[in-house]
Amino acid sequence: MSLVLNKGIAQDASRSHLKWSKLQPVPDPIGFAGSFSGVANGALLVAGGANFPDGGAPWTGSVKAWHDDIFVLESPEGKWKHAGKLPHSLGYGASVNWKGALIILGGSNEKGHHSEVVVLNYKNDAVETSRLPDLPHPIANTAAALVDDVIYVAGGIENPEDKSAGQNFWSLDLTSEHKTWKILKSWPGPARMLSVAGAQKGMFYLFSGVELLEGKRKYLKDAYKYSPAGGWKQVADLPSSVAAAPTPAYSAAATLLIFGGDDGELAPEAANLKENHPGFSKQILNYNTLTNTWKVTGKIFTAKKYDAVKNPNGSIWAPVTTTLTVWKGNIVIPGGEVRPATRTPNVLMATPEKHH
């Protein structure tokens, strides 16, 4: 399956297509949501995350478990191997690639939310960890992106029991000799969590997410961009909410692509639908940063029927609560949640193809 992106925007982008495939599944029969992922020393890393180890759900009495395993894939044709453990079980934080390392920020586990910032390097078949300064306070379900050499972190939720989401906006300059988090002015819109971050041409973008009103979710469609010189500016609303879509958005030429997400339409029915939930959006949204416009530009790969027989947790649905990373020029979306409480071990890959 291939789909045209970006028609008529820029010469290189107008000739791009996406060719979808699957890498080896993560070596867990159930898979994880909320894993960290990225690239370290040329290898793909997937670390941590959470699942229901018995394959159940909250409504069947199953208890969520967080994990600390780090898996590594050295080539797209290869097989995953276990390459170490995180300092403790962790998931639902943010992931950023920088100079051959994967940086993971915040997150949660059964003990609460965390503020650590951990650097994962991959050397000699093992992952080494080091630390950067802690975030200003614990945060989970946050969004982050790297703009040049600066990490920006926006929104999330500070404590598991909080009834409102965060309006935090922080930055860390990775080139600074004395690294310290700066607390910056927030975007001019509602507090939120489960947003999608984006970065392009010196700008940080914040898309969609979920506002908490007395603990109840309100799905958002608003969007903002930030520049260090000009501050925040609201940009065009999304066609629909993309809460918990793989983050950050994929940046190419003058566009940012967002893959799927939860539009919130079925959220009130999730507890009743249970295993009959049809899954989340498969739409790929294309935001043109030059014209400030959105369009739907195809769908996420979905498996053929035989895949569903082989693997009930297969990619017949599109994943949310997971990361998007770029590896060897490919867009990679590992694991995630394909309907409420149902994980997938599948790792989707989309290869931009240029036709001249």
Backbone torsions as a table, in degrees:
resi	resn	phi	psi	omega
1	MET	NA	131.3	173.1
2	SER	-133.3	153.3	-177.6
3	LEU	-140.8	144.7	-175.6
4	VAL	-80.5	134.2	175.9
5	LEU	-111.6	146.7	160.0
6	ASN	62.6	37.9	-172.6
7	LYS	-59.2	125.6	171.0
8	GLY	75.4	12.8	-177.6
9	ILE	-90.1	-54.9	178.7
10	ALA	-142.6	154.0	-172.1
11	GLN	-56.0	-48.8	-176.8
12	ASP	-71.4	-35.1	-178.0
13	ALA	-73.6	-33.4	-174.4
14	SER	-67.4	-16.6	-178.3
15	ARG	-107.4	17.5	-179.0
16	SER	-89.7	144.0	171.1
17	HIS	-131.8	163.3	173.0
18	LEU	-113.9	127.2	173.5
19	LYS	-107.8	120.1	-175.0
20	TRP	-92.0	144.8	174.4
21	SER	-154.2	178.5	176.5
22	LYS	-124.6	134.5	170.2
23	LEU	-80.7	174.8	173.3
24	GLN	-54.8	137.4	177.8
25	PRO	-64.4	150.9	174.3
26	VAL	-57.5	138.3	-173.1
27	PRO	-74.2	63.9	171.9
28	ASP	-147.2	128.5	-173.8
29	PRO	-62.7	-24.8	-177.4
30	ILE	-96.4	-37.6	-175.2
31	GLY	87.8	178.3	-173.8
32	PHE	-132.7	148.8	164.3
33	ALA	-106.3	156.1	175.8
34	GLY	71.3	19.0	177.0
35	SER	-70.1	155.2	167.6
36	PHE	-88.2	145.5	174.9
37	SER	-152.5	155.3	179.5
38	GLY	171.5	-164.4	-173.9
39	VAL	-119.5	133.3	175.6
40	ALA	-134.2	122.6	179.2
41	ASN	51.5	40.3	176.1
42	GLY	83.2	-5.3	-179.4
43	ALA	-104.6	150.5	176.8
44	LEU	-86.6	127.8	178.7
45	LEU	-114.5	138.6	169.0
46	VAL	-128.8	125.3	-171.4
47	ALA	-135.0	141.7	173.1
48	GLY	65.4	-153.5	-175.8
49	GLY	105.1	-179.6	-176.2
50	ALA	-140.9	154.5	175.2
51	ASN	-156.5	-178.2	170.6
52	PHE	-106.3	101.1	-167.0
53	PRO	-58.3	-24.4	179.4
54	ASP	-90.0	4.4	179.9
55	GLY	78.7	8.2	-178.6
56	GLY	-87.0	-153.6	-177.4
57	ALA	-152.4	166.5	178.8
58	PRO	-54.9	-36.5	-177.0
59	TRP	-76.5	-8.3	173.4
60	THR	-101.3	4.8	179.6
61	GLY	90.7	4.7	-180.0
62	SER	-73.6	152.8	-178.4
63	VAL	-114.5	131.4	179.6
64	LYS	-66.6	139.1	177.4
65	ALA	-124.8	135.8	176.0
66	TRP	-95.7	155.0	-172.9
67	HIS	-127.6	161.0	-179.0
68	ASP	-124.4	5.8	-176.5
69	ASP	-71.5	144.0	174.0
70	ILE	-116.0	122.2	178.0
71	PHE	-109.5	147.2	-177.6
72	VAL	-132.2	141.8	175.9
73	LEU	-125.6	119.6	-173.7
74	GLU	-87.0	-23.5	177.1
75	SER	-148.0	153.8	-179.6
76	PRO	-58.9	-25.1	179.3
77	GLU	-89.2	-5.3	-171.4
78	GLY	-83.9	-172.8	176.8
79	LYS	-118.0	147.3	179.2
80	TRP	-65.4	145.6	169.7
81	LYS	-134.7	156.1	179.1
82	HIS	-79.6	128.2	-172.9
83	ALA	-126.8	19.8	178.2
84	GLY	132.5	-169.7	-178.1
85	LYS	-135.9	150.2	170.5
86	LEU	-67.1	163.1	177.6
87	PRO	-55.8	-28.4	173.5
88	HIS	-161.1	169.2	178.9
89	SER	-61.5	143.0	-171.8
90	LEU	-167.0	148.4	174.8
91	GLY	-163.3	174.9	173.3
92	TYR	61.1	34.1	171.1
93	GLY	-104.2	-147.9	179.2
94	ALA	-126.6	154.0	-177.5
95	SER	-125.6	136.5	179.2
96	VAL	-139.6	136.2	174.4
97	ASN	-95.4	137.7	177.0
98	TRP	-154.3	120.6	173.0
99	LYS	47.8	53.8	174.3
100	GLY	76.9	12.1	178.5
101	ALA	-131.5	156.9	173.2
102	LEU	-103.6	125.5	178.3
103	ILE	-107.3	125.7	178.8
104	ILE	-113.3	139.3	-169.5
105	LEU	-128.5	126.0	174.3
106	GLY	63.8	-151.3	-179.3
107	GLY	116.1	-174.7	-176.0
108	SER	-139.6	161.9	164.5
109	ASN	-150.5	-169.0	-174.7
110	GLU	-64.4	-15.2	-179.4
111	LYS	-93.0	-8.1	-179.9
112	GLY	132.2	-161.1	-176.6
113	HIS	-99.8	156.2	-169.6
114	HIS	-125.8	157.5	-179.7
115	SER	-118.7	1.6	-175.8
116	GLU	-68.8	148.6	172.0
117	VAL	-120.6	115.4	-171.7
118	VAL	-118.1	135.4	177.3
119	VAL	-100.9	126.9	178.7
120	LEU	-108.2	119.8	173.2
121	ASN	-111.9	147.1	-179.3
122	TYR	-116.5	114.6	-179.3
123	LYS	-143.0	138.8	174.5
124	ASN	51.0	48.4	175.4
125	ASP	66.0	15.3	179.4
126	ALA	-140.8	153.9	177.6
127	VAL	-95.6	128.8	174.2
128	GLU	-104.9	140.8	179.8
129	THR	-114.7	144.8	171.7
130	SER	-139.8	177.8	-172.9
131	ARG	-122.8	148.5	165.9
132	LEU	-112.5	170.8	179.9
133	PRO	-56.9	142.1	177.7
134	ASP	-60.9	153.1	171.6
135	LEU	-61.2	158.5	179.7
136	PRO	-56.7	-32.4	170.3
137	HIS	-155.3	166.2	-179.4
138	PRO	-59.4	147.2	179.1
139	ILE	-155.1	142.3	172.4
140	ALA	-135.3	167.7	-178.4
141	ASN	53.7	38.9	-177.9
142	THR	-100.1	174.5	177.9
143	ALA	-129.0	139.4	-179.2
144	ALA	-144.4	154.1	174.7
145	ALA	-152.3	156.7	178.2
146	LEU	-99.4	122.4	174.2
147	VAL	-113.6	112.1	-170.8
148	ASP	56.9	-115.3	179.3
149	ASP	-111.9	20.9	-177.2
150	VAL	-115.3	128.7	173.2
151	ILE	-87.7	132.1	172.0
152	TYR	-115.0	136.6	179.9
153	VAL	-125.2	126.5	-174.1
154	ALA	-131.5	127.3	172.0
155	GLY	70.0	-171.2	-176.1
156	GLY	126.6	-157.3	177.0
157	ILE	-142.3	131.6	-170.0
158	GLU	-78.6	-41.9	-179.2
159	ASN	-130.2	148.4	-177.6
160	PRO	-57.7	-31.4	-175.1
161	GLU	-92.3	2.7	-177.7
162	ASP	-61.7	143.2	179.6
163	LYS	-97.1	-2.4	176.1
164	SER	-137.9	152.4	-179.8
165	ALA	-84.9	178.2	-175.2
166	GLY	-94.0	153.0	172.8
167	GLN	-117.4	25.2	-178.6
168	ASN	-71.2	141.3	174.3
169	PHE	-141.8	113.7	-172.6
170	TRP	-126.7	155.6	174.5
171	SER	-137.8	151.4	176.3
172	LEU	-137.4	118.7	177.5
173	ASP	-84.7	111.7	-174.9
174	LEU	-74.3	-11.9	178.5
175	THR	-93.5	-6.8	-177.6
176	SER	-70.4	139.9	179.2
177	GLU	-66.4	-41.2	178.4
178	HIS	-110.0	89.2	-173.3
179	LYS	-72.3	129.2	176.7
180	THR	-150.8	142.8	179.2
181	TRP	-73.2	134.7	174.0
182	LYS	-101.4	138.0	174.2
183	ILE	-95.0	115.3	-173.5
184	LEU	-105.5	165.8	177.4
185	LYS	-65.8	137.1	-176.5
186	SER	-78.2	164.7	176.0
187	TRP	-64.9	154.6	-176.0
188	PRO	-86.2	55.8	-179.7
189	GLY	-154.9	-174.9	-175.3
190	PRO	-61.6	151.7	168.8
191	ALA	-60.8	154.3	-174.7
192	ARG	-161.0	162.9	170.3
193	MET	-137.5	172.2	178.0
194	LEU	56.8	36.5	176.9
195	SER	-86.5	172.8	171.5
196	VAL	-111.0	127.9	175.6
197	ALA	-92.8	163.6	175.5
198	GLY	-153.7	158.3	178.1
199	ALA	-142.7	132.7	175.6
200	GLN	-162.2	131.4	173.7
201	LYS	48.6	51.2	175.4
202	GLY	79.2	3.6	-178.8
203	MET	-111.0	145.9	170.1
204	PHE	-104.4	135.3	179.8
205	TYR	-117.0	146.7	176.9
206	LEU	-131.0	118.8	-173.7
207	PHE	-118.9	130.9	164.6
208	SER	57.6	-148.0	-176.6
209	GLY	110.6	-164.8	-175.4
210	VAL	-130.6	127.3	170.7
211	GLU	-91.3	143.5	175.5
212	LEU	-106.4	121.5	177.1
213	LEU	-114.2	104.3	-174.4
214	GLU	53.2	38.4	177.2
215	GLY	86.8	-7.8	-179.9
216	LYS	-97.0	139.6	-174.4
217	ARG	-79.9	133.6	169.4
218	LYS	-119.3	119.6	-175.9
219	TYR	-82.0	129.0	-171.4
220	LEU	-105.7	149.1	177.8
221	LYS	-121.5	3.5	-176.1
222	ASP	-80.7	163.3	-176.1
223	ALA	-149.5	152.7	-174.5
224	TYR	-144.6	154.1	170.9
225	LYS	-127.6	152.7	-176.1
226	TYR	-132.9	134.6	169.9
227	SER	-126.6	145.3	-179.7
228	PRO	-57.6	-32.5	-177.9
229	ALA	-81.9	-39.4	-171.5
230	GLY	-106.0	-5.7	-178.8
231	GLY	73.5	-153.2	-174.0
232	TRP	-88.9	148.0	171.9
233	LYS	-145.9	133.3	176.8
234	GLN	-73.8	140.7	177.0
235	VAL	-118.2	-176.9	-173.7
236	ALA	-60.0	139.4	174.9
237	ASP	-61.8	150.9	173.8
238	LEU	-73.2	156.5	175.3
239	PRO	-62.5	-30.1	178.6
240	SER	-154.9	164.0	176.1
241	SER	-65.7	145.8	177.3
242	VAL	-126.7	40.4	-177.5
243	ALA	-53.2	135.1	174.8
244	ALA	65.7	14.1	174.6
245	ALA	-63.0	156.0	178.2
246	PRO	-53.0	131.8	-175.4
247	THR	-130.6	145.3	4.6
248	PRO	-80.3	170.4	175.7
249	ALA	-64.1	155.9	178.0
250	TYR	-85.8	127.2	-176.0
251	SER	-104.3	127.5	176.5
252	ALA	-150.5	130.8	-180.0
253	ALA	49.8	-120.1	-177.6
254	ALA	-106.5	27.4	-177.8
255	THR	-131.9	156.2	169.6
256	LEU	-123.2	129.4	-179.7
257	LEU	-106.5	135.1	176.0
258	ILE	-119.3	129.3	-172.5
259	PHE	-103.7	104.5	173.5
260	GLY	73.5	-138.4	-176.2
261	GLY	110.8	170.8	-179.6
262	ASP	-101.5	117.1	179.8
263	ASP	-82.9	-4.9	175.4
264	GLY	84.5	-6.4	-174.9
265	GLU	-59.8	-39.2	-176.1
266	LEU	-99.8	1.6	-176.2
267	ALA	-54.7	-42.2	-179.4
268	PRO	-66.1	-21.3	-175.7
269	GLU	-99.5	-2.5	-171.5
270	ALA	-56.0	-42.1	-177.4
271	ALA	-67.3	-29.0	178.4
272	ASN	-84.8	-37.2	-178.5
273	LEU	-68.2	-40.3	-179.3
274	LYS	48.7	-121.3	-175.9
275	GLU	-69.2	-10.3	179.4
276	ASN	-91.8	4.0	176.9
277	HIS	-61.3	129.5	-174.9
278	PRO	-78.3	-1.7	-180.0
279	GLY	97.3	-177.4	-172.5
280	PHE	-101.4	175.3	-176.9
281	SER	-57.9	140.9	173.9
282	LYS	-103.1	0.4	-175.5
283	GLN	-68.0	143.6	168.3
284	ILE	-103.3	119.7	178.6
285	LEU	-97.5	136.3	-177.2
286	ASN	-116.1	115.7	176.9
287	TYR	-102.3	121.5	178.2
288	ASN	-90.8	112.4	-175.2
289	THR	-72.5	-17.7	179.2
290	LEU	-83.0	-42.0	-177.0
291	THR	-98.7	-5.2	-179.5
292	ASN	55.8	47.4	-179.5
293	THR	-132.6	156.6	179.0
294	TRP	-114.6	149.3	166.2
295	LYS	-151.4	156.0	173.7
296	VAL	-83.1	130.5	-173.6
297	THR	-128.1	45.1	176.4
298	GLY	113.0	-167.5	-175.6
299	LYS	-131.5	154.6	173.5
300	ILE	-67.0	142.3	174.3
301	PHE	-47.6	135.3	170.7
302	THR	-128.0	146.4	-171.3
303	ALA	-69.7	157.9	173.0
304	LYS	-74.4	166.9	-173.0
305	LYS	-59.9	-38.6	-176.9
306	TYR	-62.9	-27.8	178.0
307	ASP	-63.0	-36.8	-178.0
308	ALA	-65.9	-31.0	178.3
309	VAL	-73.4	-44.7	-179.7
310	LYS	-64.6	-38.9	-170.6
311	ASN	-140.5	95.7	-177.0
312	PRO	-57.8	-27.3	177.8
313	ASN	-93.7	30.8	-173.9
314	GLY	-75.1	-175.0	-174.3
315	SER	-90.0	34.0	171.3
316	ILE	-69.7	-10.1	172.3
317	TRP	-122.2	159.9	179.3
318	ALA	-91.0	141.0	-174.3
319	PRO	-86.3	148.1	169.1
320	VAL	-123.2	-176.8	-176.1
321	THR	43.9	54.6	174.8
322	THR	-149.1	179.1	-173.8
323	THR	-103.4	153.2	166.9
324	LEU	-113.4	132.5	175.7
325	THR	-137.0	162.0	179.0
326	VAL	-112.7	124.3	-175.5
327	TRP	-133.8	120.6	-180.0
328	LYS	52.9	36.9	179.3
329	GLY	83.1	-1.0	-179.0
330	ASN	-103.7	146.6	171.5
331	ILE	-83.4	126.6	-178.3
332	VAL	-122.1	130.4	177.7
333	ILE	-125.7	100.8	-174.8
334	PRO	-93.2	131.7	171.9
335	GLY	60.0	-143.5	-179.7
336	GLY	105.0	-172.5	-176.8
337	GLU	-108.1	125.8	-176.6
338	VAL	-100.7	-12.6	164.5
339	ARG	-163.2	166.9	-174.3
340	PRO	-50.6	124.8	177.0
341	ALA	74.6	-5.3	-178.9
342	THR	-103.8	116.7	178.2
343	ARG	-90.3	169.2	170.4
344	THR	-134.6	140.7	172.6
345	PRO	-86.2	-3.0	-176.0
346	ASN	-67.2	147.3	176.9
347	VAL	-121.8	110.0	-178.3
348	LEU	-86.0	143.9	176.6
349	MET	-134.3	134.0	176.4
350	ALA	-121.0	123.4	-178.0
351	THR	-104.1	115.7	175.7
352	PRO	-66.9	126.7	179.6
353	GLU	-111.1	131.6	178.4
354	LYS	-105.0	129.1	-179.9
355	HIS	-115.5	122.4	-177.1
356	HIS	-107.9	NA	NA
